[in-house]
Amino acid sequence: MASKIGSRRWMLQLIMQLGSVLLTRCPFWGCFSQLMLYAERAEARRKPDIPVPYLYFDMGAAVLCASFMSFGVKRRWFALGAALQLAISTYAAYIGGYVHYGDWLKVRMYSRTVAIIGGFLVLASGAGELYRRKPRSRSLQSTGQVFLGIYLICVAYSLQHSKEDRLAYLNHLPGGELMVQLFFVLYGVLALAFLSGYYVTLAAQILAVLLPPVMLLIDGNVSYWHNTRRVEFWNQMKLLGESVGIFGAAVILATDG
C-alpha cells in the first residue's frame, strides 16, 4: 500500500515538473518565433509590433526571466518578472498600432497572452515547486487562476462569435455543431471554476486532458490558419507555443493546485 502511494506521488511530481518545464521554457519559444516573424516582415518592409530599440530590451528581459525560471533560481521572483514583462510588451504592442490585426485574431492572441501571464502568476505563487521552502501565496495563485478563467471565456466567446474559430472546430473535429457546442459548454464551466476558485484542481485536470487534442487538431493545423485565414506562419507558431505553455500551467494546477 505504501509503495503504491509512493509511486503515485512520484508520478504526480514527475507530471508537475513536466508542466513547469513547458511553462518556464515558453518565453524562449516566444522570442524565437518573434524573431522569425519580424525577419519575414523585414523582407516585406513591414514593421514589428514593438519598435526595434525597445524590442531588444523586451526580448532580453524575457530570456533573462526564462533562464532563471528554468534553472530554478529565484523562480518566484522571475516568474513575477516574466508576467510583468509580458504584460508591458503586450500593452506596448497594442498601443503602438504598427500592425493591424483582425478582431478575431486579436482575441486569439491577447487571450493566450493573458493565460500565459496567469500561468506565470501561478508559478510565482509557489505552485509547481518540488521542494517548497516558503509558504505558497494564495493571492497570487488566485489571480493567476482568474487570468486563466478570462482566457477560457475568450475561447468560449470565439466559438460563438468568430467564424474563423468555429470553422476550425467544425472542419477538424468530429461531431460537427454538437461538438462545437460541447466545447463551448466545457470552456464556460471550466472558466467559472477558475474564476470562482472552486474545484480548481478538477477543472485544471479536465483542461489538461482537453488541451492536447485541441493543440494538435486546431492550433497545430497551420495550413488552415496560414493558408486559409492568412495568419502569418510564425505568428501561428507563436500561438501554438503559448498553447503549450497554457497546458503546462494547467498541469501544474492539476497536480499541485
N, C-alpha and C positions, 0 to 999 in steps of 0.2 A: 504493500500500500504506500509506504513511504517512498519507495523507488518510483512509483507511478507519479506521485505528487512532485517529486524532484525532477523527473523527466519533463513533466508538463510545464513546470516553472522554467526549466532551461529552454524549452521550445518557445515559450512566450517571450523570454528575454531575447532570444535569437531573432524572433519576428520584430520585436520592438527596436532592436538595433538596426535591422534592415530598414525600417521606417525612418529612423534617424539618419541613416546614410543617404537615403533618397532625398530627404528634405534638405539636409545640410549641403548636398552637392548641387542642388537646384540652381543656385546663383552662378556656378561655373558654366552650366549649360546655357543659362540665360545670357551671360556675357558673350559666349562663343557664337550663339545664334544671332545676337545683335550685331556682332562684328561682321558676320557673313551677310546679314541683311543690309547693313549700311554700305558694305563693299559693293553689293549689287546695285544699290541706289546711286552710289557714286559714279558707277559706269553710265548710268542713265541721267547723270547730273541732277539727282534728286537729293534733298536734304534729309538728314536723320531726324529722329523725333526730338533730340536734345542737341543744342549747338555743340560743335566739336570740342572746344576747350573744356566745357563742363562735362561732356560725355566721358572724357578720360578719367576725370576725378570720380565720376559716378561709378564707372566700371572698376576703378581701383579700390574704391570703398567696398563694393560688392565682393570682389575677390578676396580682400583682406578679411572681411567678416566671415566669408565662407571657409577660408583657410583655417581660421581659429576655431570655428564651429566644428570643422571636420576633425581637427586634432584634439578636440575636447578641452581646449584651453579657454577658460573663462566663457564657457559656452553660453551661459545665460546672458551675459552682458553683450556678447557679439551677436547672439540671436536677436536681442532687442535692437542692436545697431543695424542689423540686416533689415529688420522690419521698418525702421525709421528711414534707412537709405532707399528702400523700395518705394515707400510712401512719397518721399520727396521727389525721386526721379519720375514717378508716375504723374505727380502733380505738375512738375516742370514740363513734361511732355504734353500734358493736357492743355496747359495754358499757353504753351509755345505756339501751337497752331501751325507747325511746319508741315505736318502731314494730316490729311483729312481722311478719316475712315467712315464707313457706313455705320449707322446707328447699331445695327445688329452685331457688327464686328466689334464696336466699342464695348458692348455688353459682354461679349465673349472675352475680350482682352482684360478689361478692368475688373470683371468679376473674378477671374483667375488670379489677378494681382492681389485683390482683397483676400482671397483664400490663402495665398502664399504668406501674406502678412500675418494672417491669423495663425497659420502653422508656425511661423517664427515666434509669435507671442506664446503659443502653447509650449514651444521648446524653451523659451525664456522663463517660463513659469517653473521649470524643473522637471517637466514630464519627459519621459524618454531617457532619463539618466539611469545607468546601470547601478551605480553606487551613489545614492543621493546623500550628500553631506549636509545640505541645508534644507529646511522645510520648503515644501512647494508653495508657490504663490498662486493661490486660488483665484485671485482677482485677475491676474494676467491670463490664466488659463480660461477663465470665463469670457474675457474679452476676445481671446482667440477663437473660442467656440462661437461667439456671436458673429465674428467675421466669416467663419465657415458657413454659418447659417445664412448670412446675406448672400454668399456665393450660391448656395443651393436655391435660394429664392430667385436669383437671377437666371439660373439654369431652367427652373420651372417656368419662369416668365417667358424665356426664349422659346420653350417648347410650344407655347400657346400663341405667341405674337411674332415670332421670327420664321418667315417662310424658309429661310436657309437652314435653320436648325431642325425644323420639322421634317424637311425633305431628307436631311441627313439620317434621321432616325427611321423615317418611313422606307427609305431605299436600302438601308444597310442593316436593319434589324428585322428578324421575322416577327410576324404578328400584326403588321400594319398599324392602323389607327388605334387599335386596342392596346398595343404595346406602348405607343406614344403616351396614351392617357395613363397607363400603369406607371410609366416612368415619371410622369407629371405628379401623380399622387405620391409616389415614393419620395421624390425630391421635396415635395411640400411637407410631408410628415417628418422627414429627417431634418429639414430646416427648423421646424417647430421644436424638435428635440434639442437641437444645438442652441437655439435662441432662448429656450426656457431653462436649459440646464438639467432637464430631467431625462433619464435613460440615455445619457450621452455615450456611455460605453457601448451599449447595444446599437445605438444609431451609428456610431463610428464603425462597428463591426459590419453592419449592413452596407455602409458606404464603401468600406474596404473591399467587400465582395462585389459591389456594383461597379466600381470604377474600372477594374481591369478590362472587362468586355467593352465598356464604353470607350476607353482609351484605344483599344485595338480596332474596333469596328467604326467608331465615329471620328475621334481625333486623329487616329492613325490612318484614316483614309485621305491621304494627302492629295491624291488625284482629284477627288471631289472638291476639296476646298481650294486647291490651287488652280485647277483647270476650269472647273465649272463656276466657282464663286469668286475667282480672281483674288484670292488671298495670297499674298506673297509667300513663296515657298518657305523661307527661313522664318517668317513670322508665324506660320503654321507650326513649324518645328519648335519654335519657342513656346507656343501654346501647348504643344504636346509635352514638352519638358515640364511645364508648370503643372499639367495634369498629373504627371508622375510625382511631383513634389506634393501635390494635394493628397495623392494616395498615401505618400509617406506620412503626412500629418494624420490622416485617418487611421493608419496602422498604429501610430503612437498612442492615439486616444483609445483605440480598440484594445490595446494591451496594457496601457498604463493610465487609463482615464480615471 
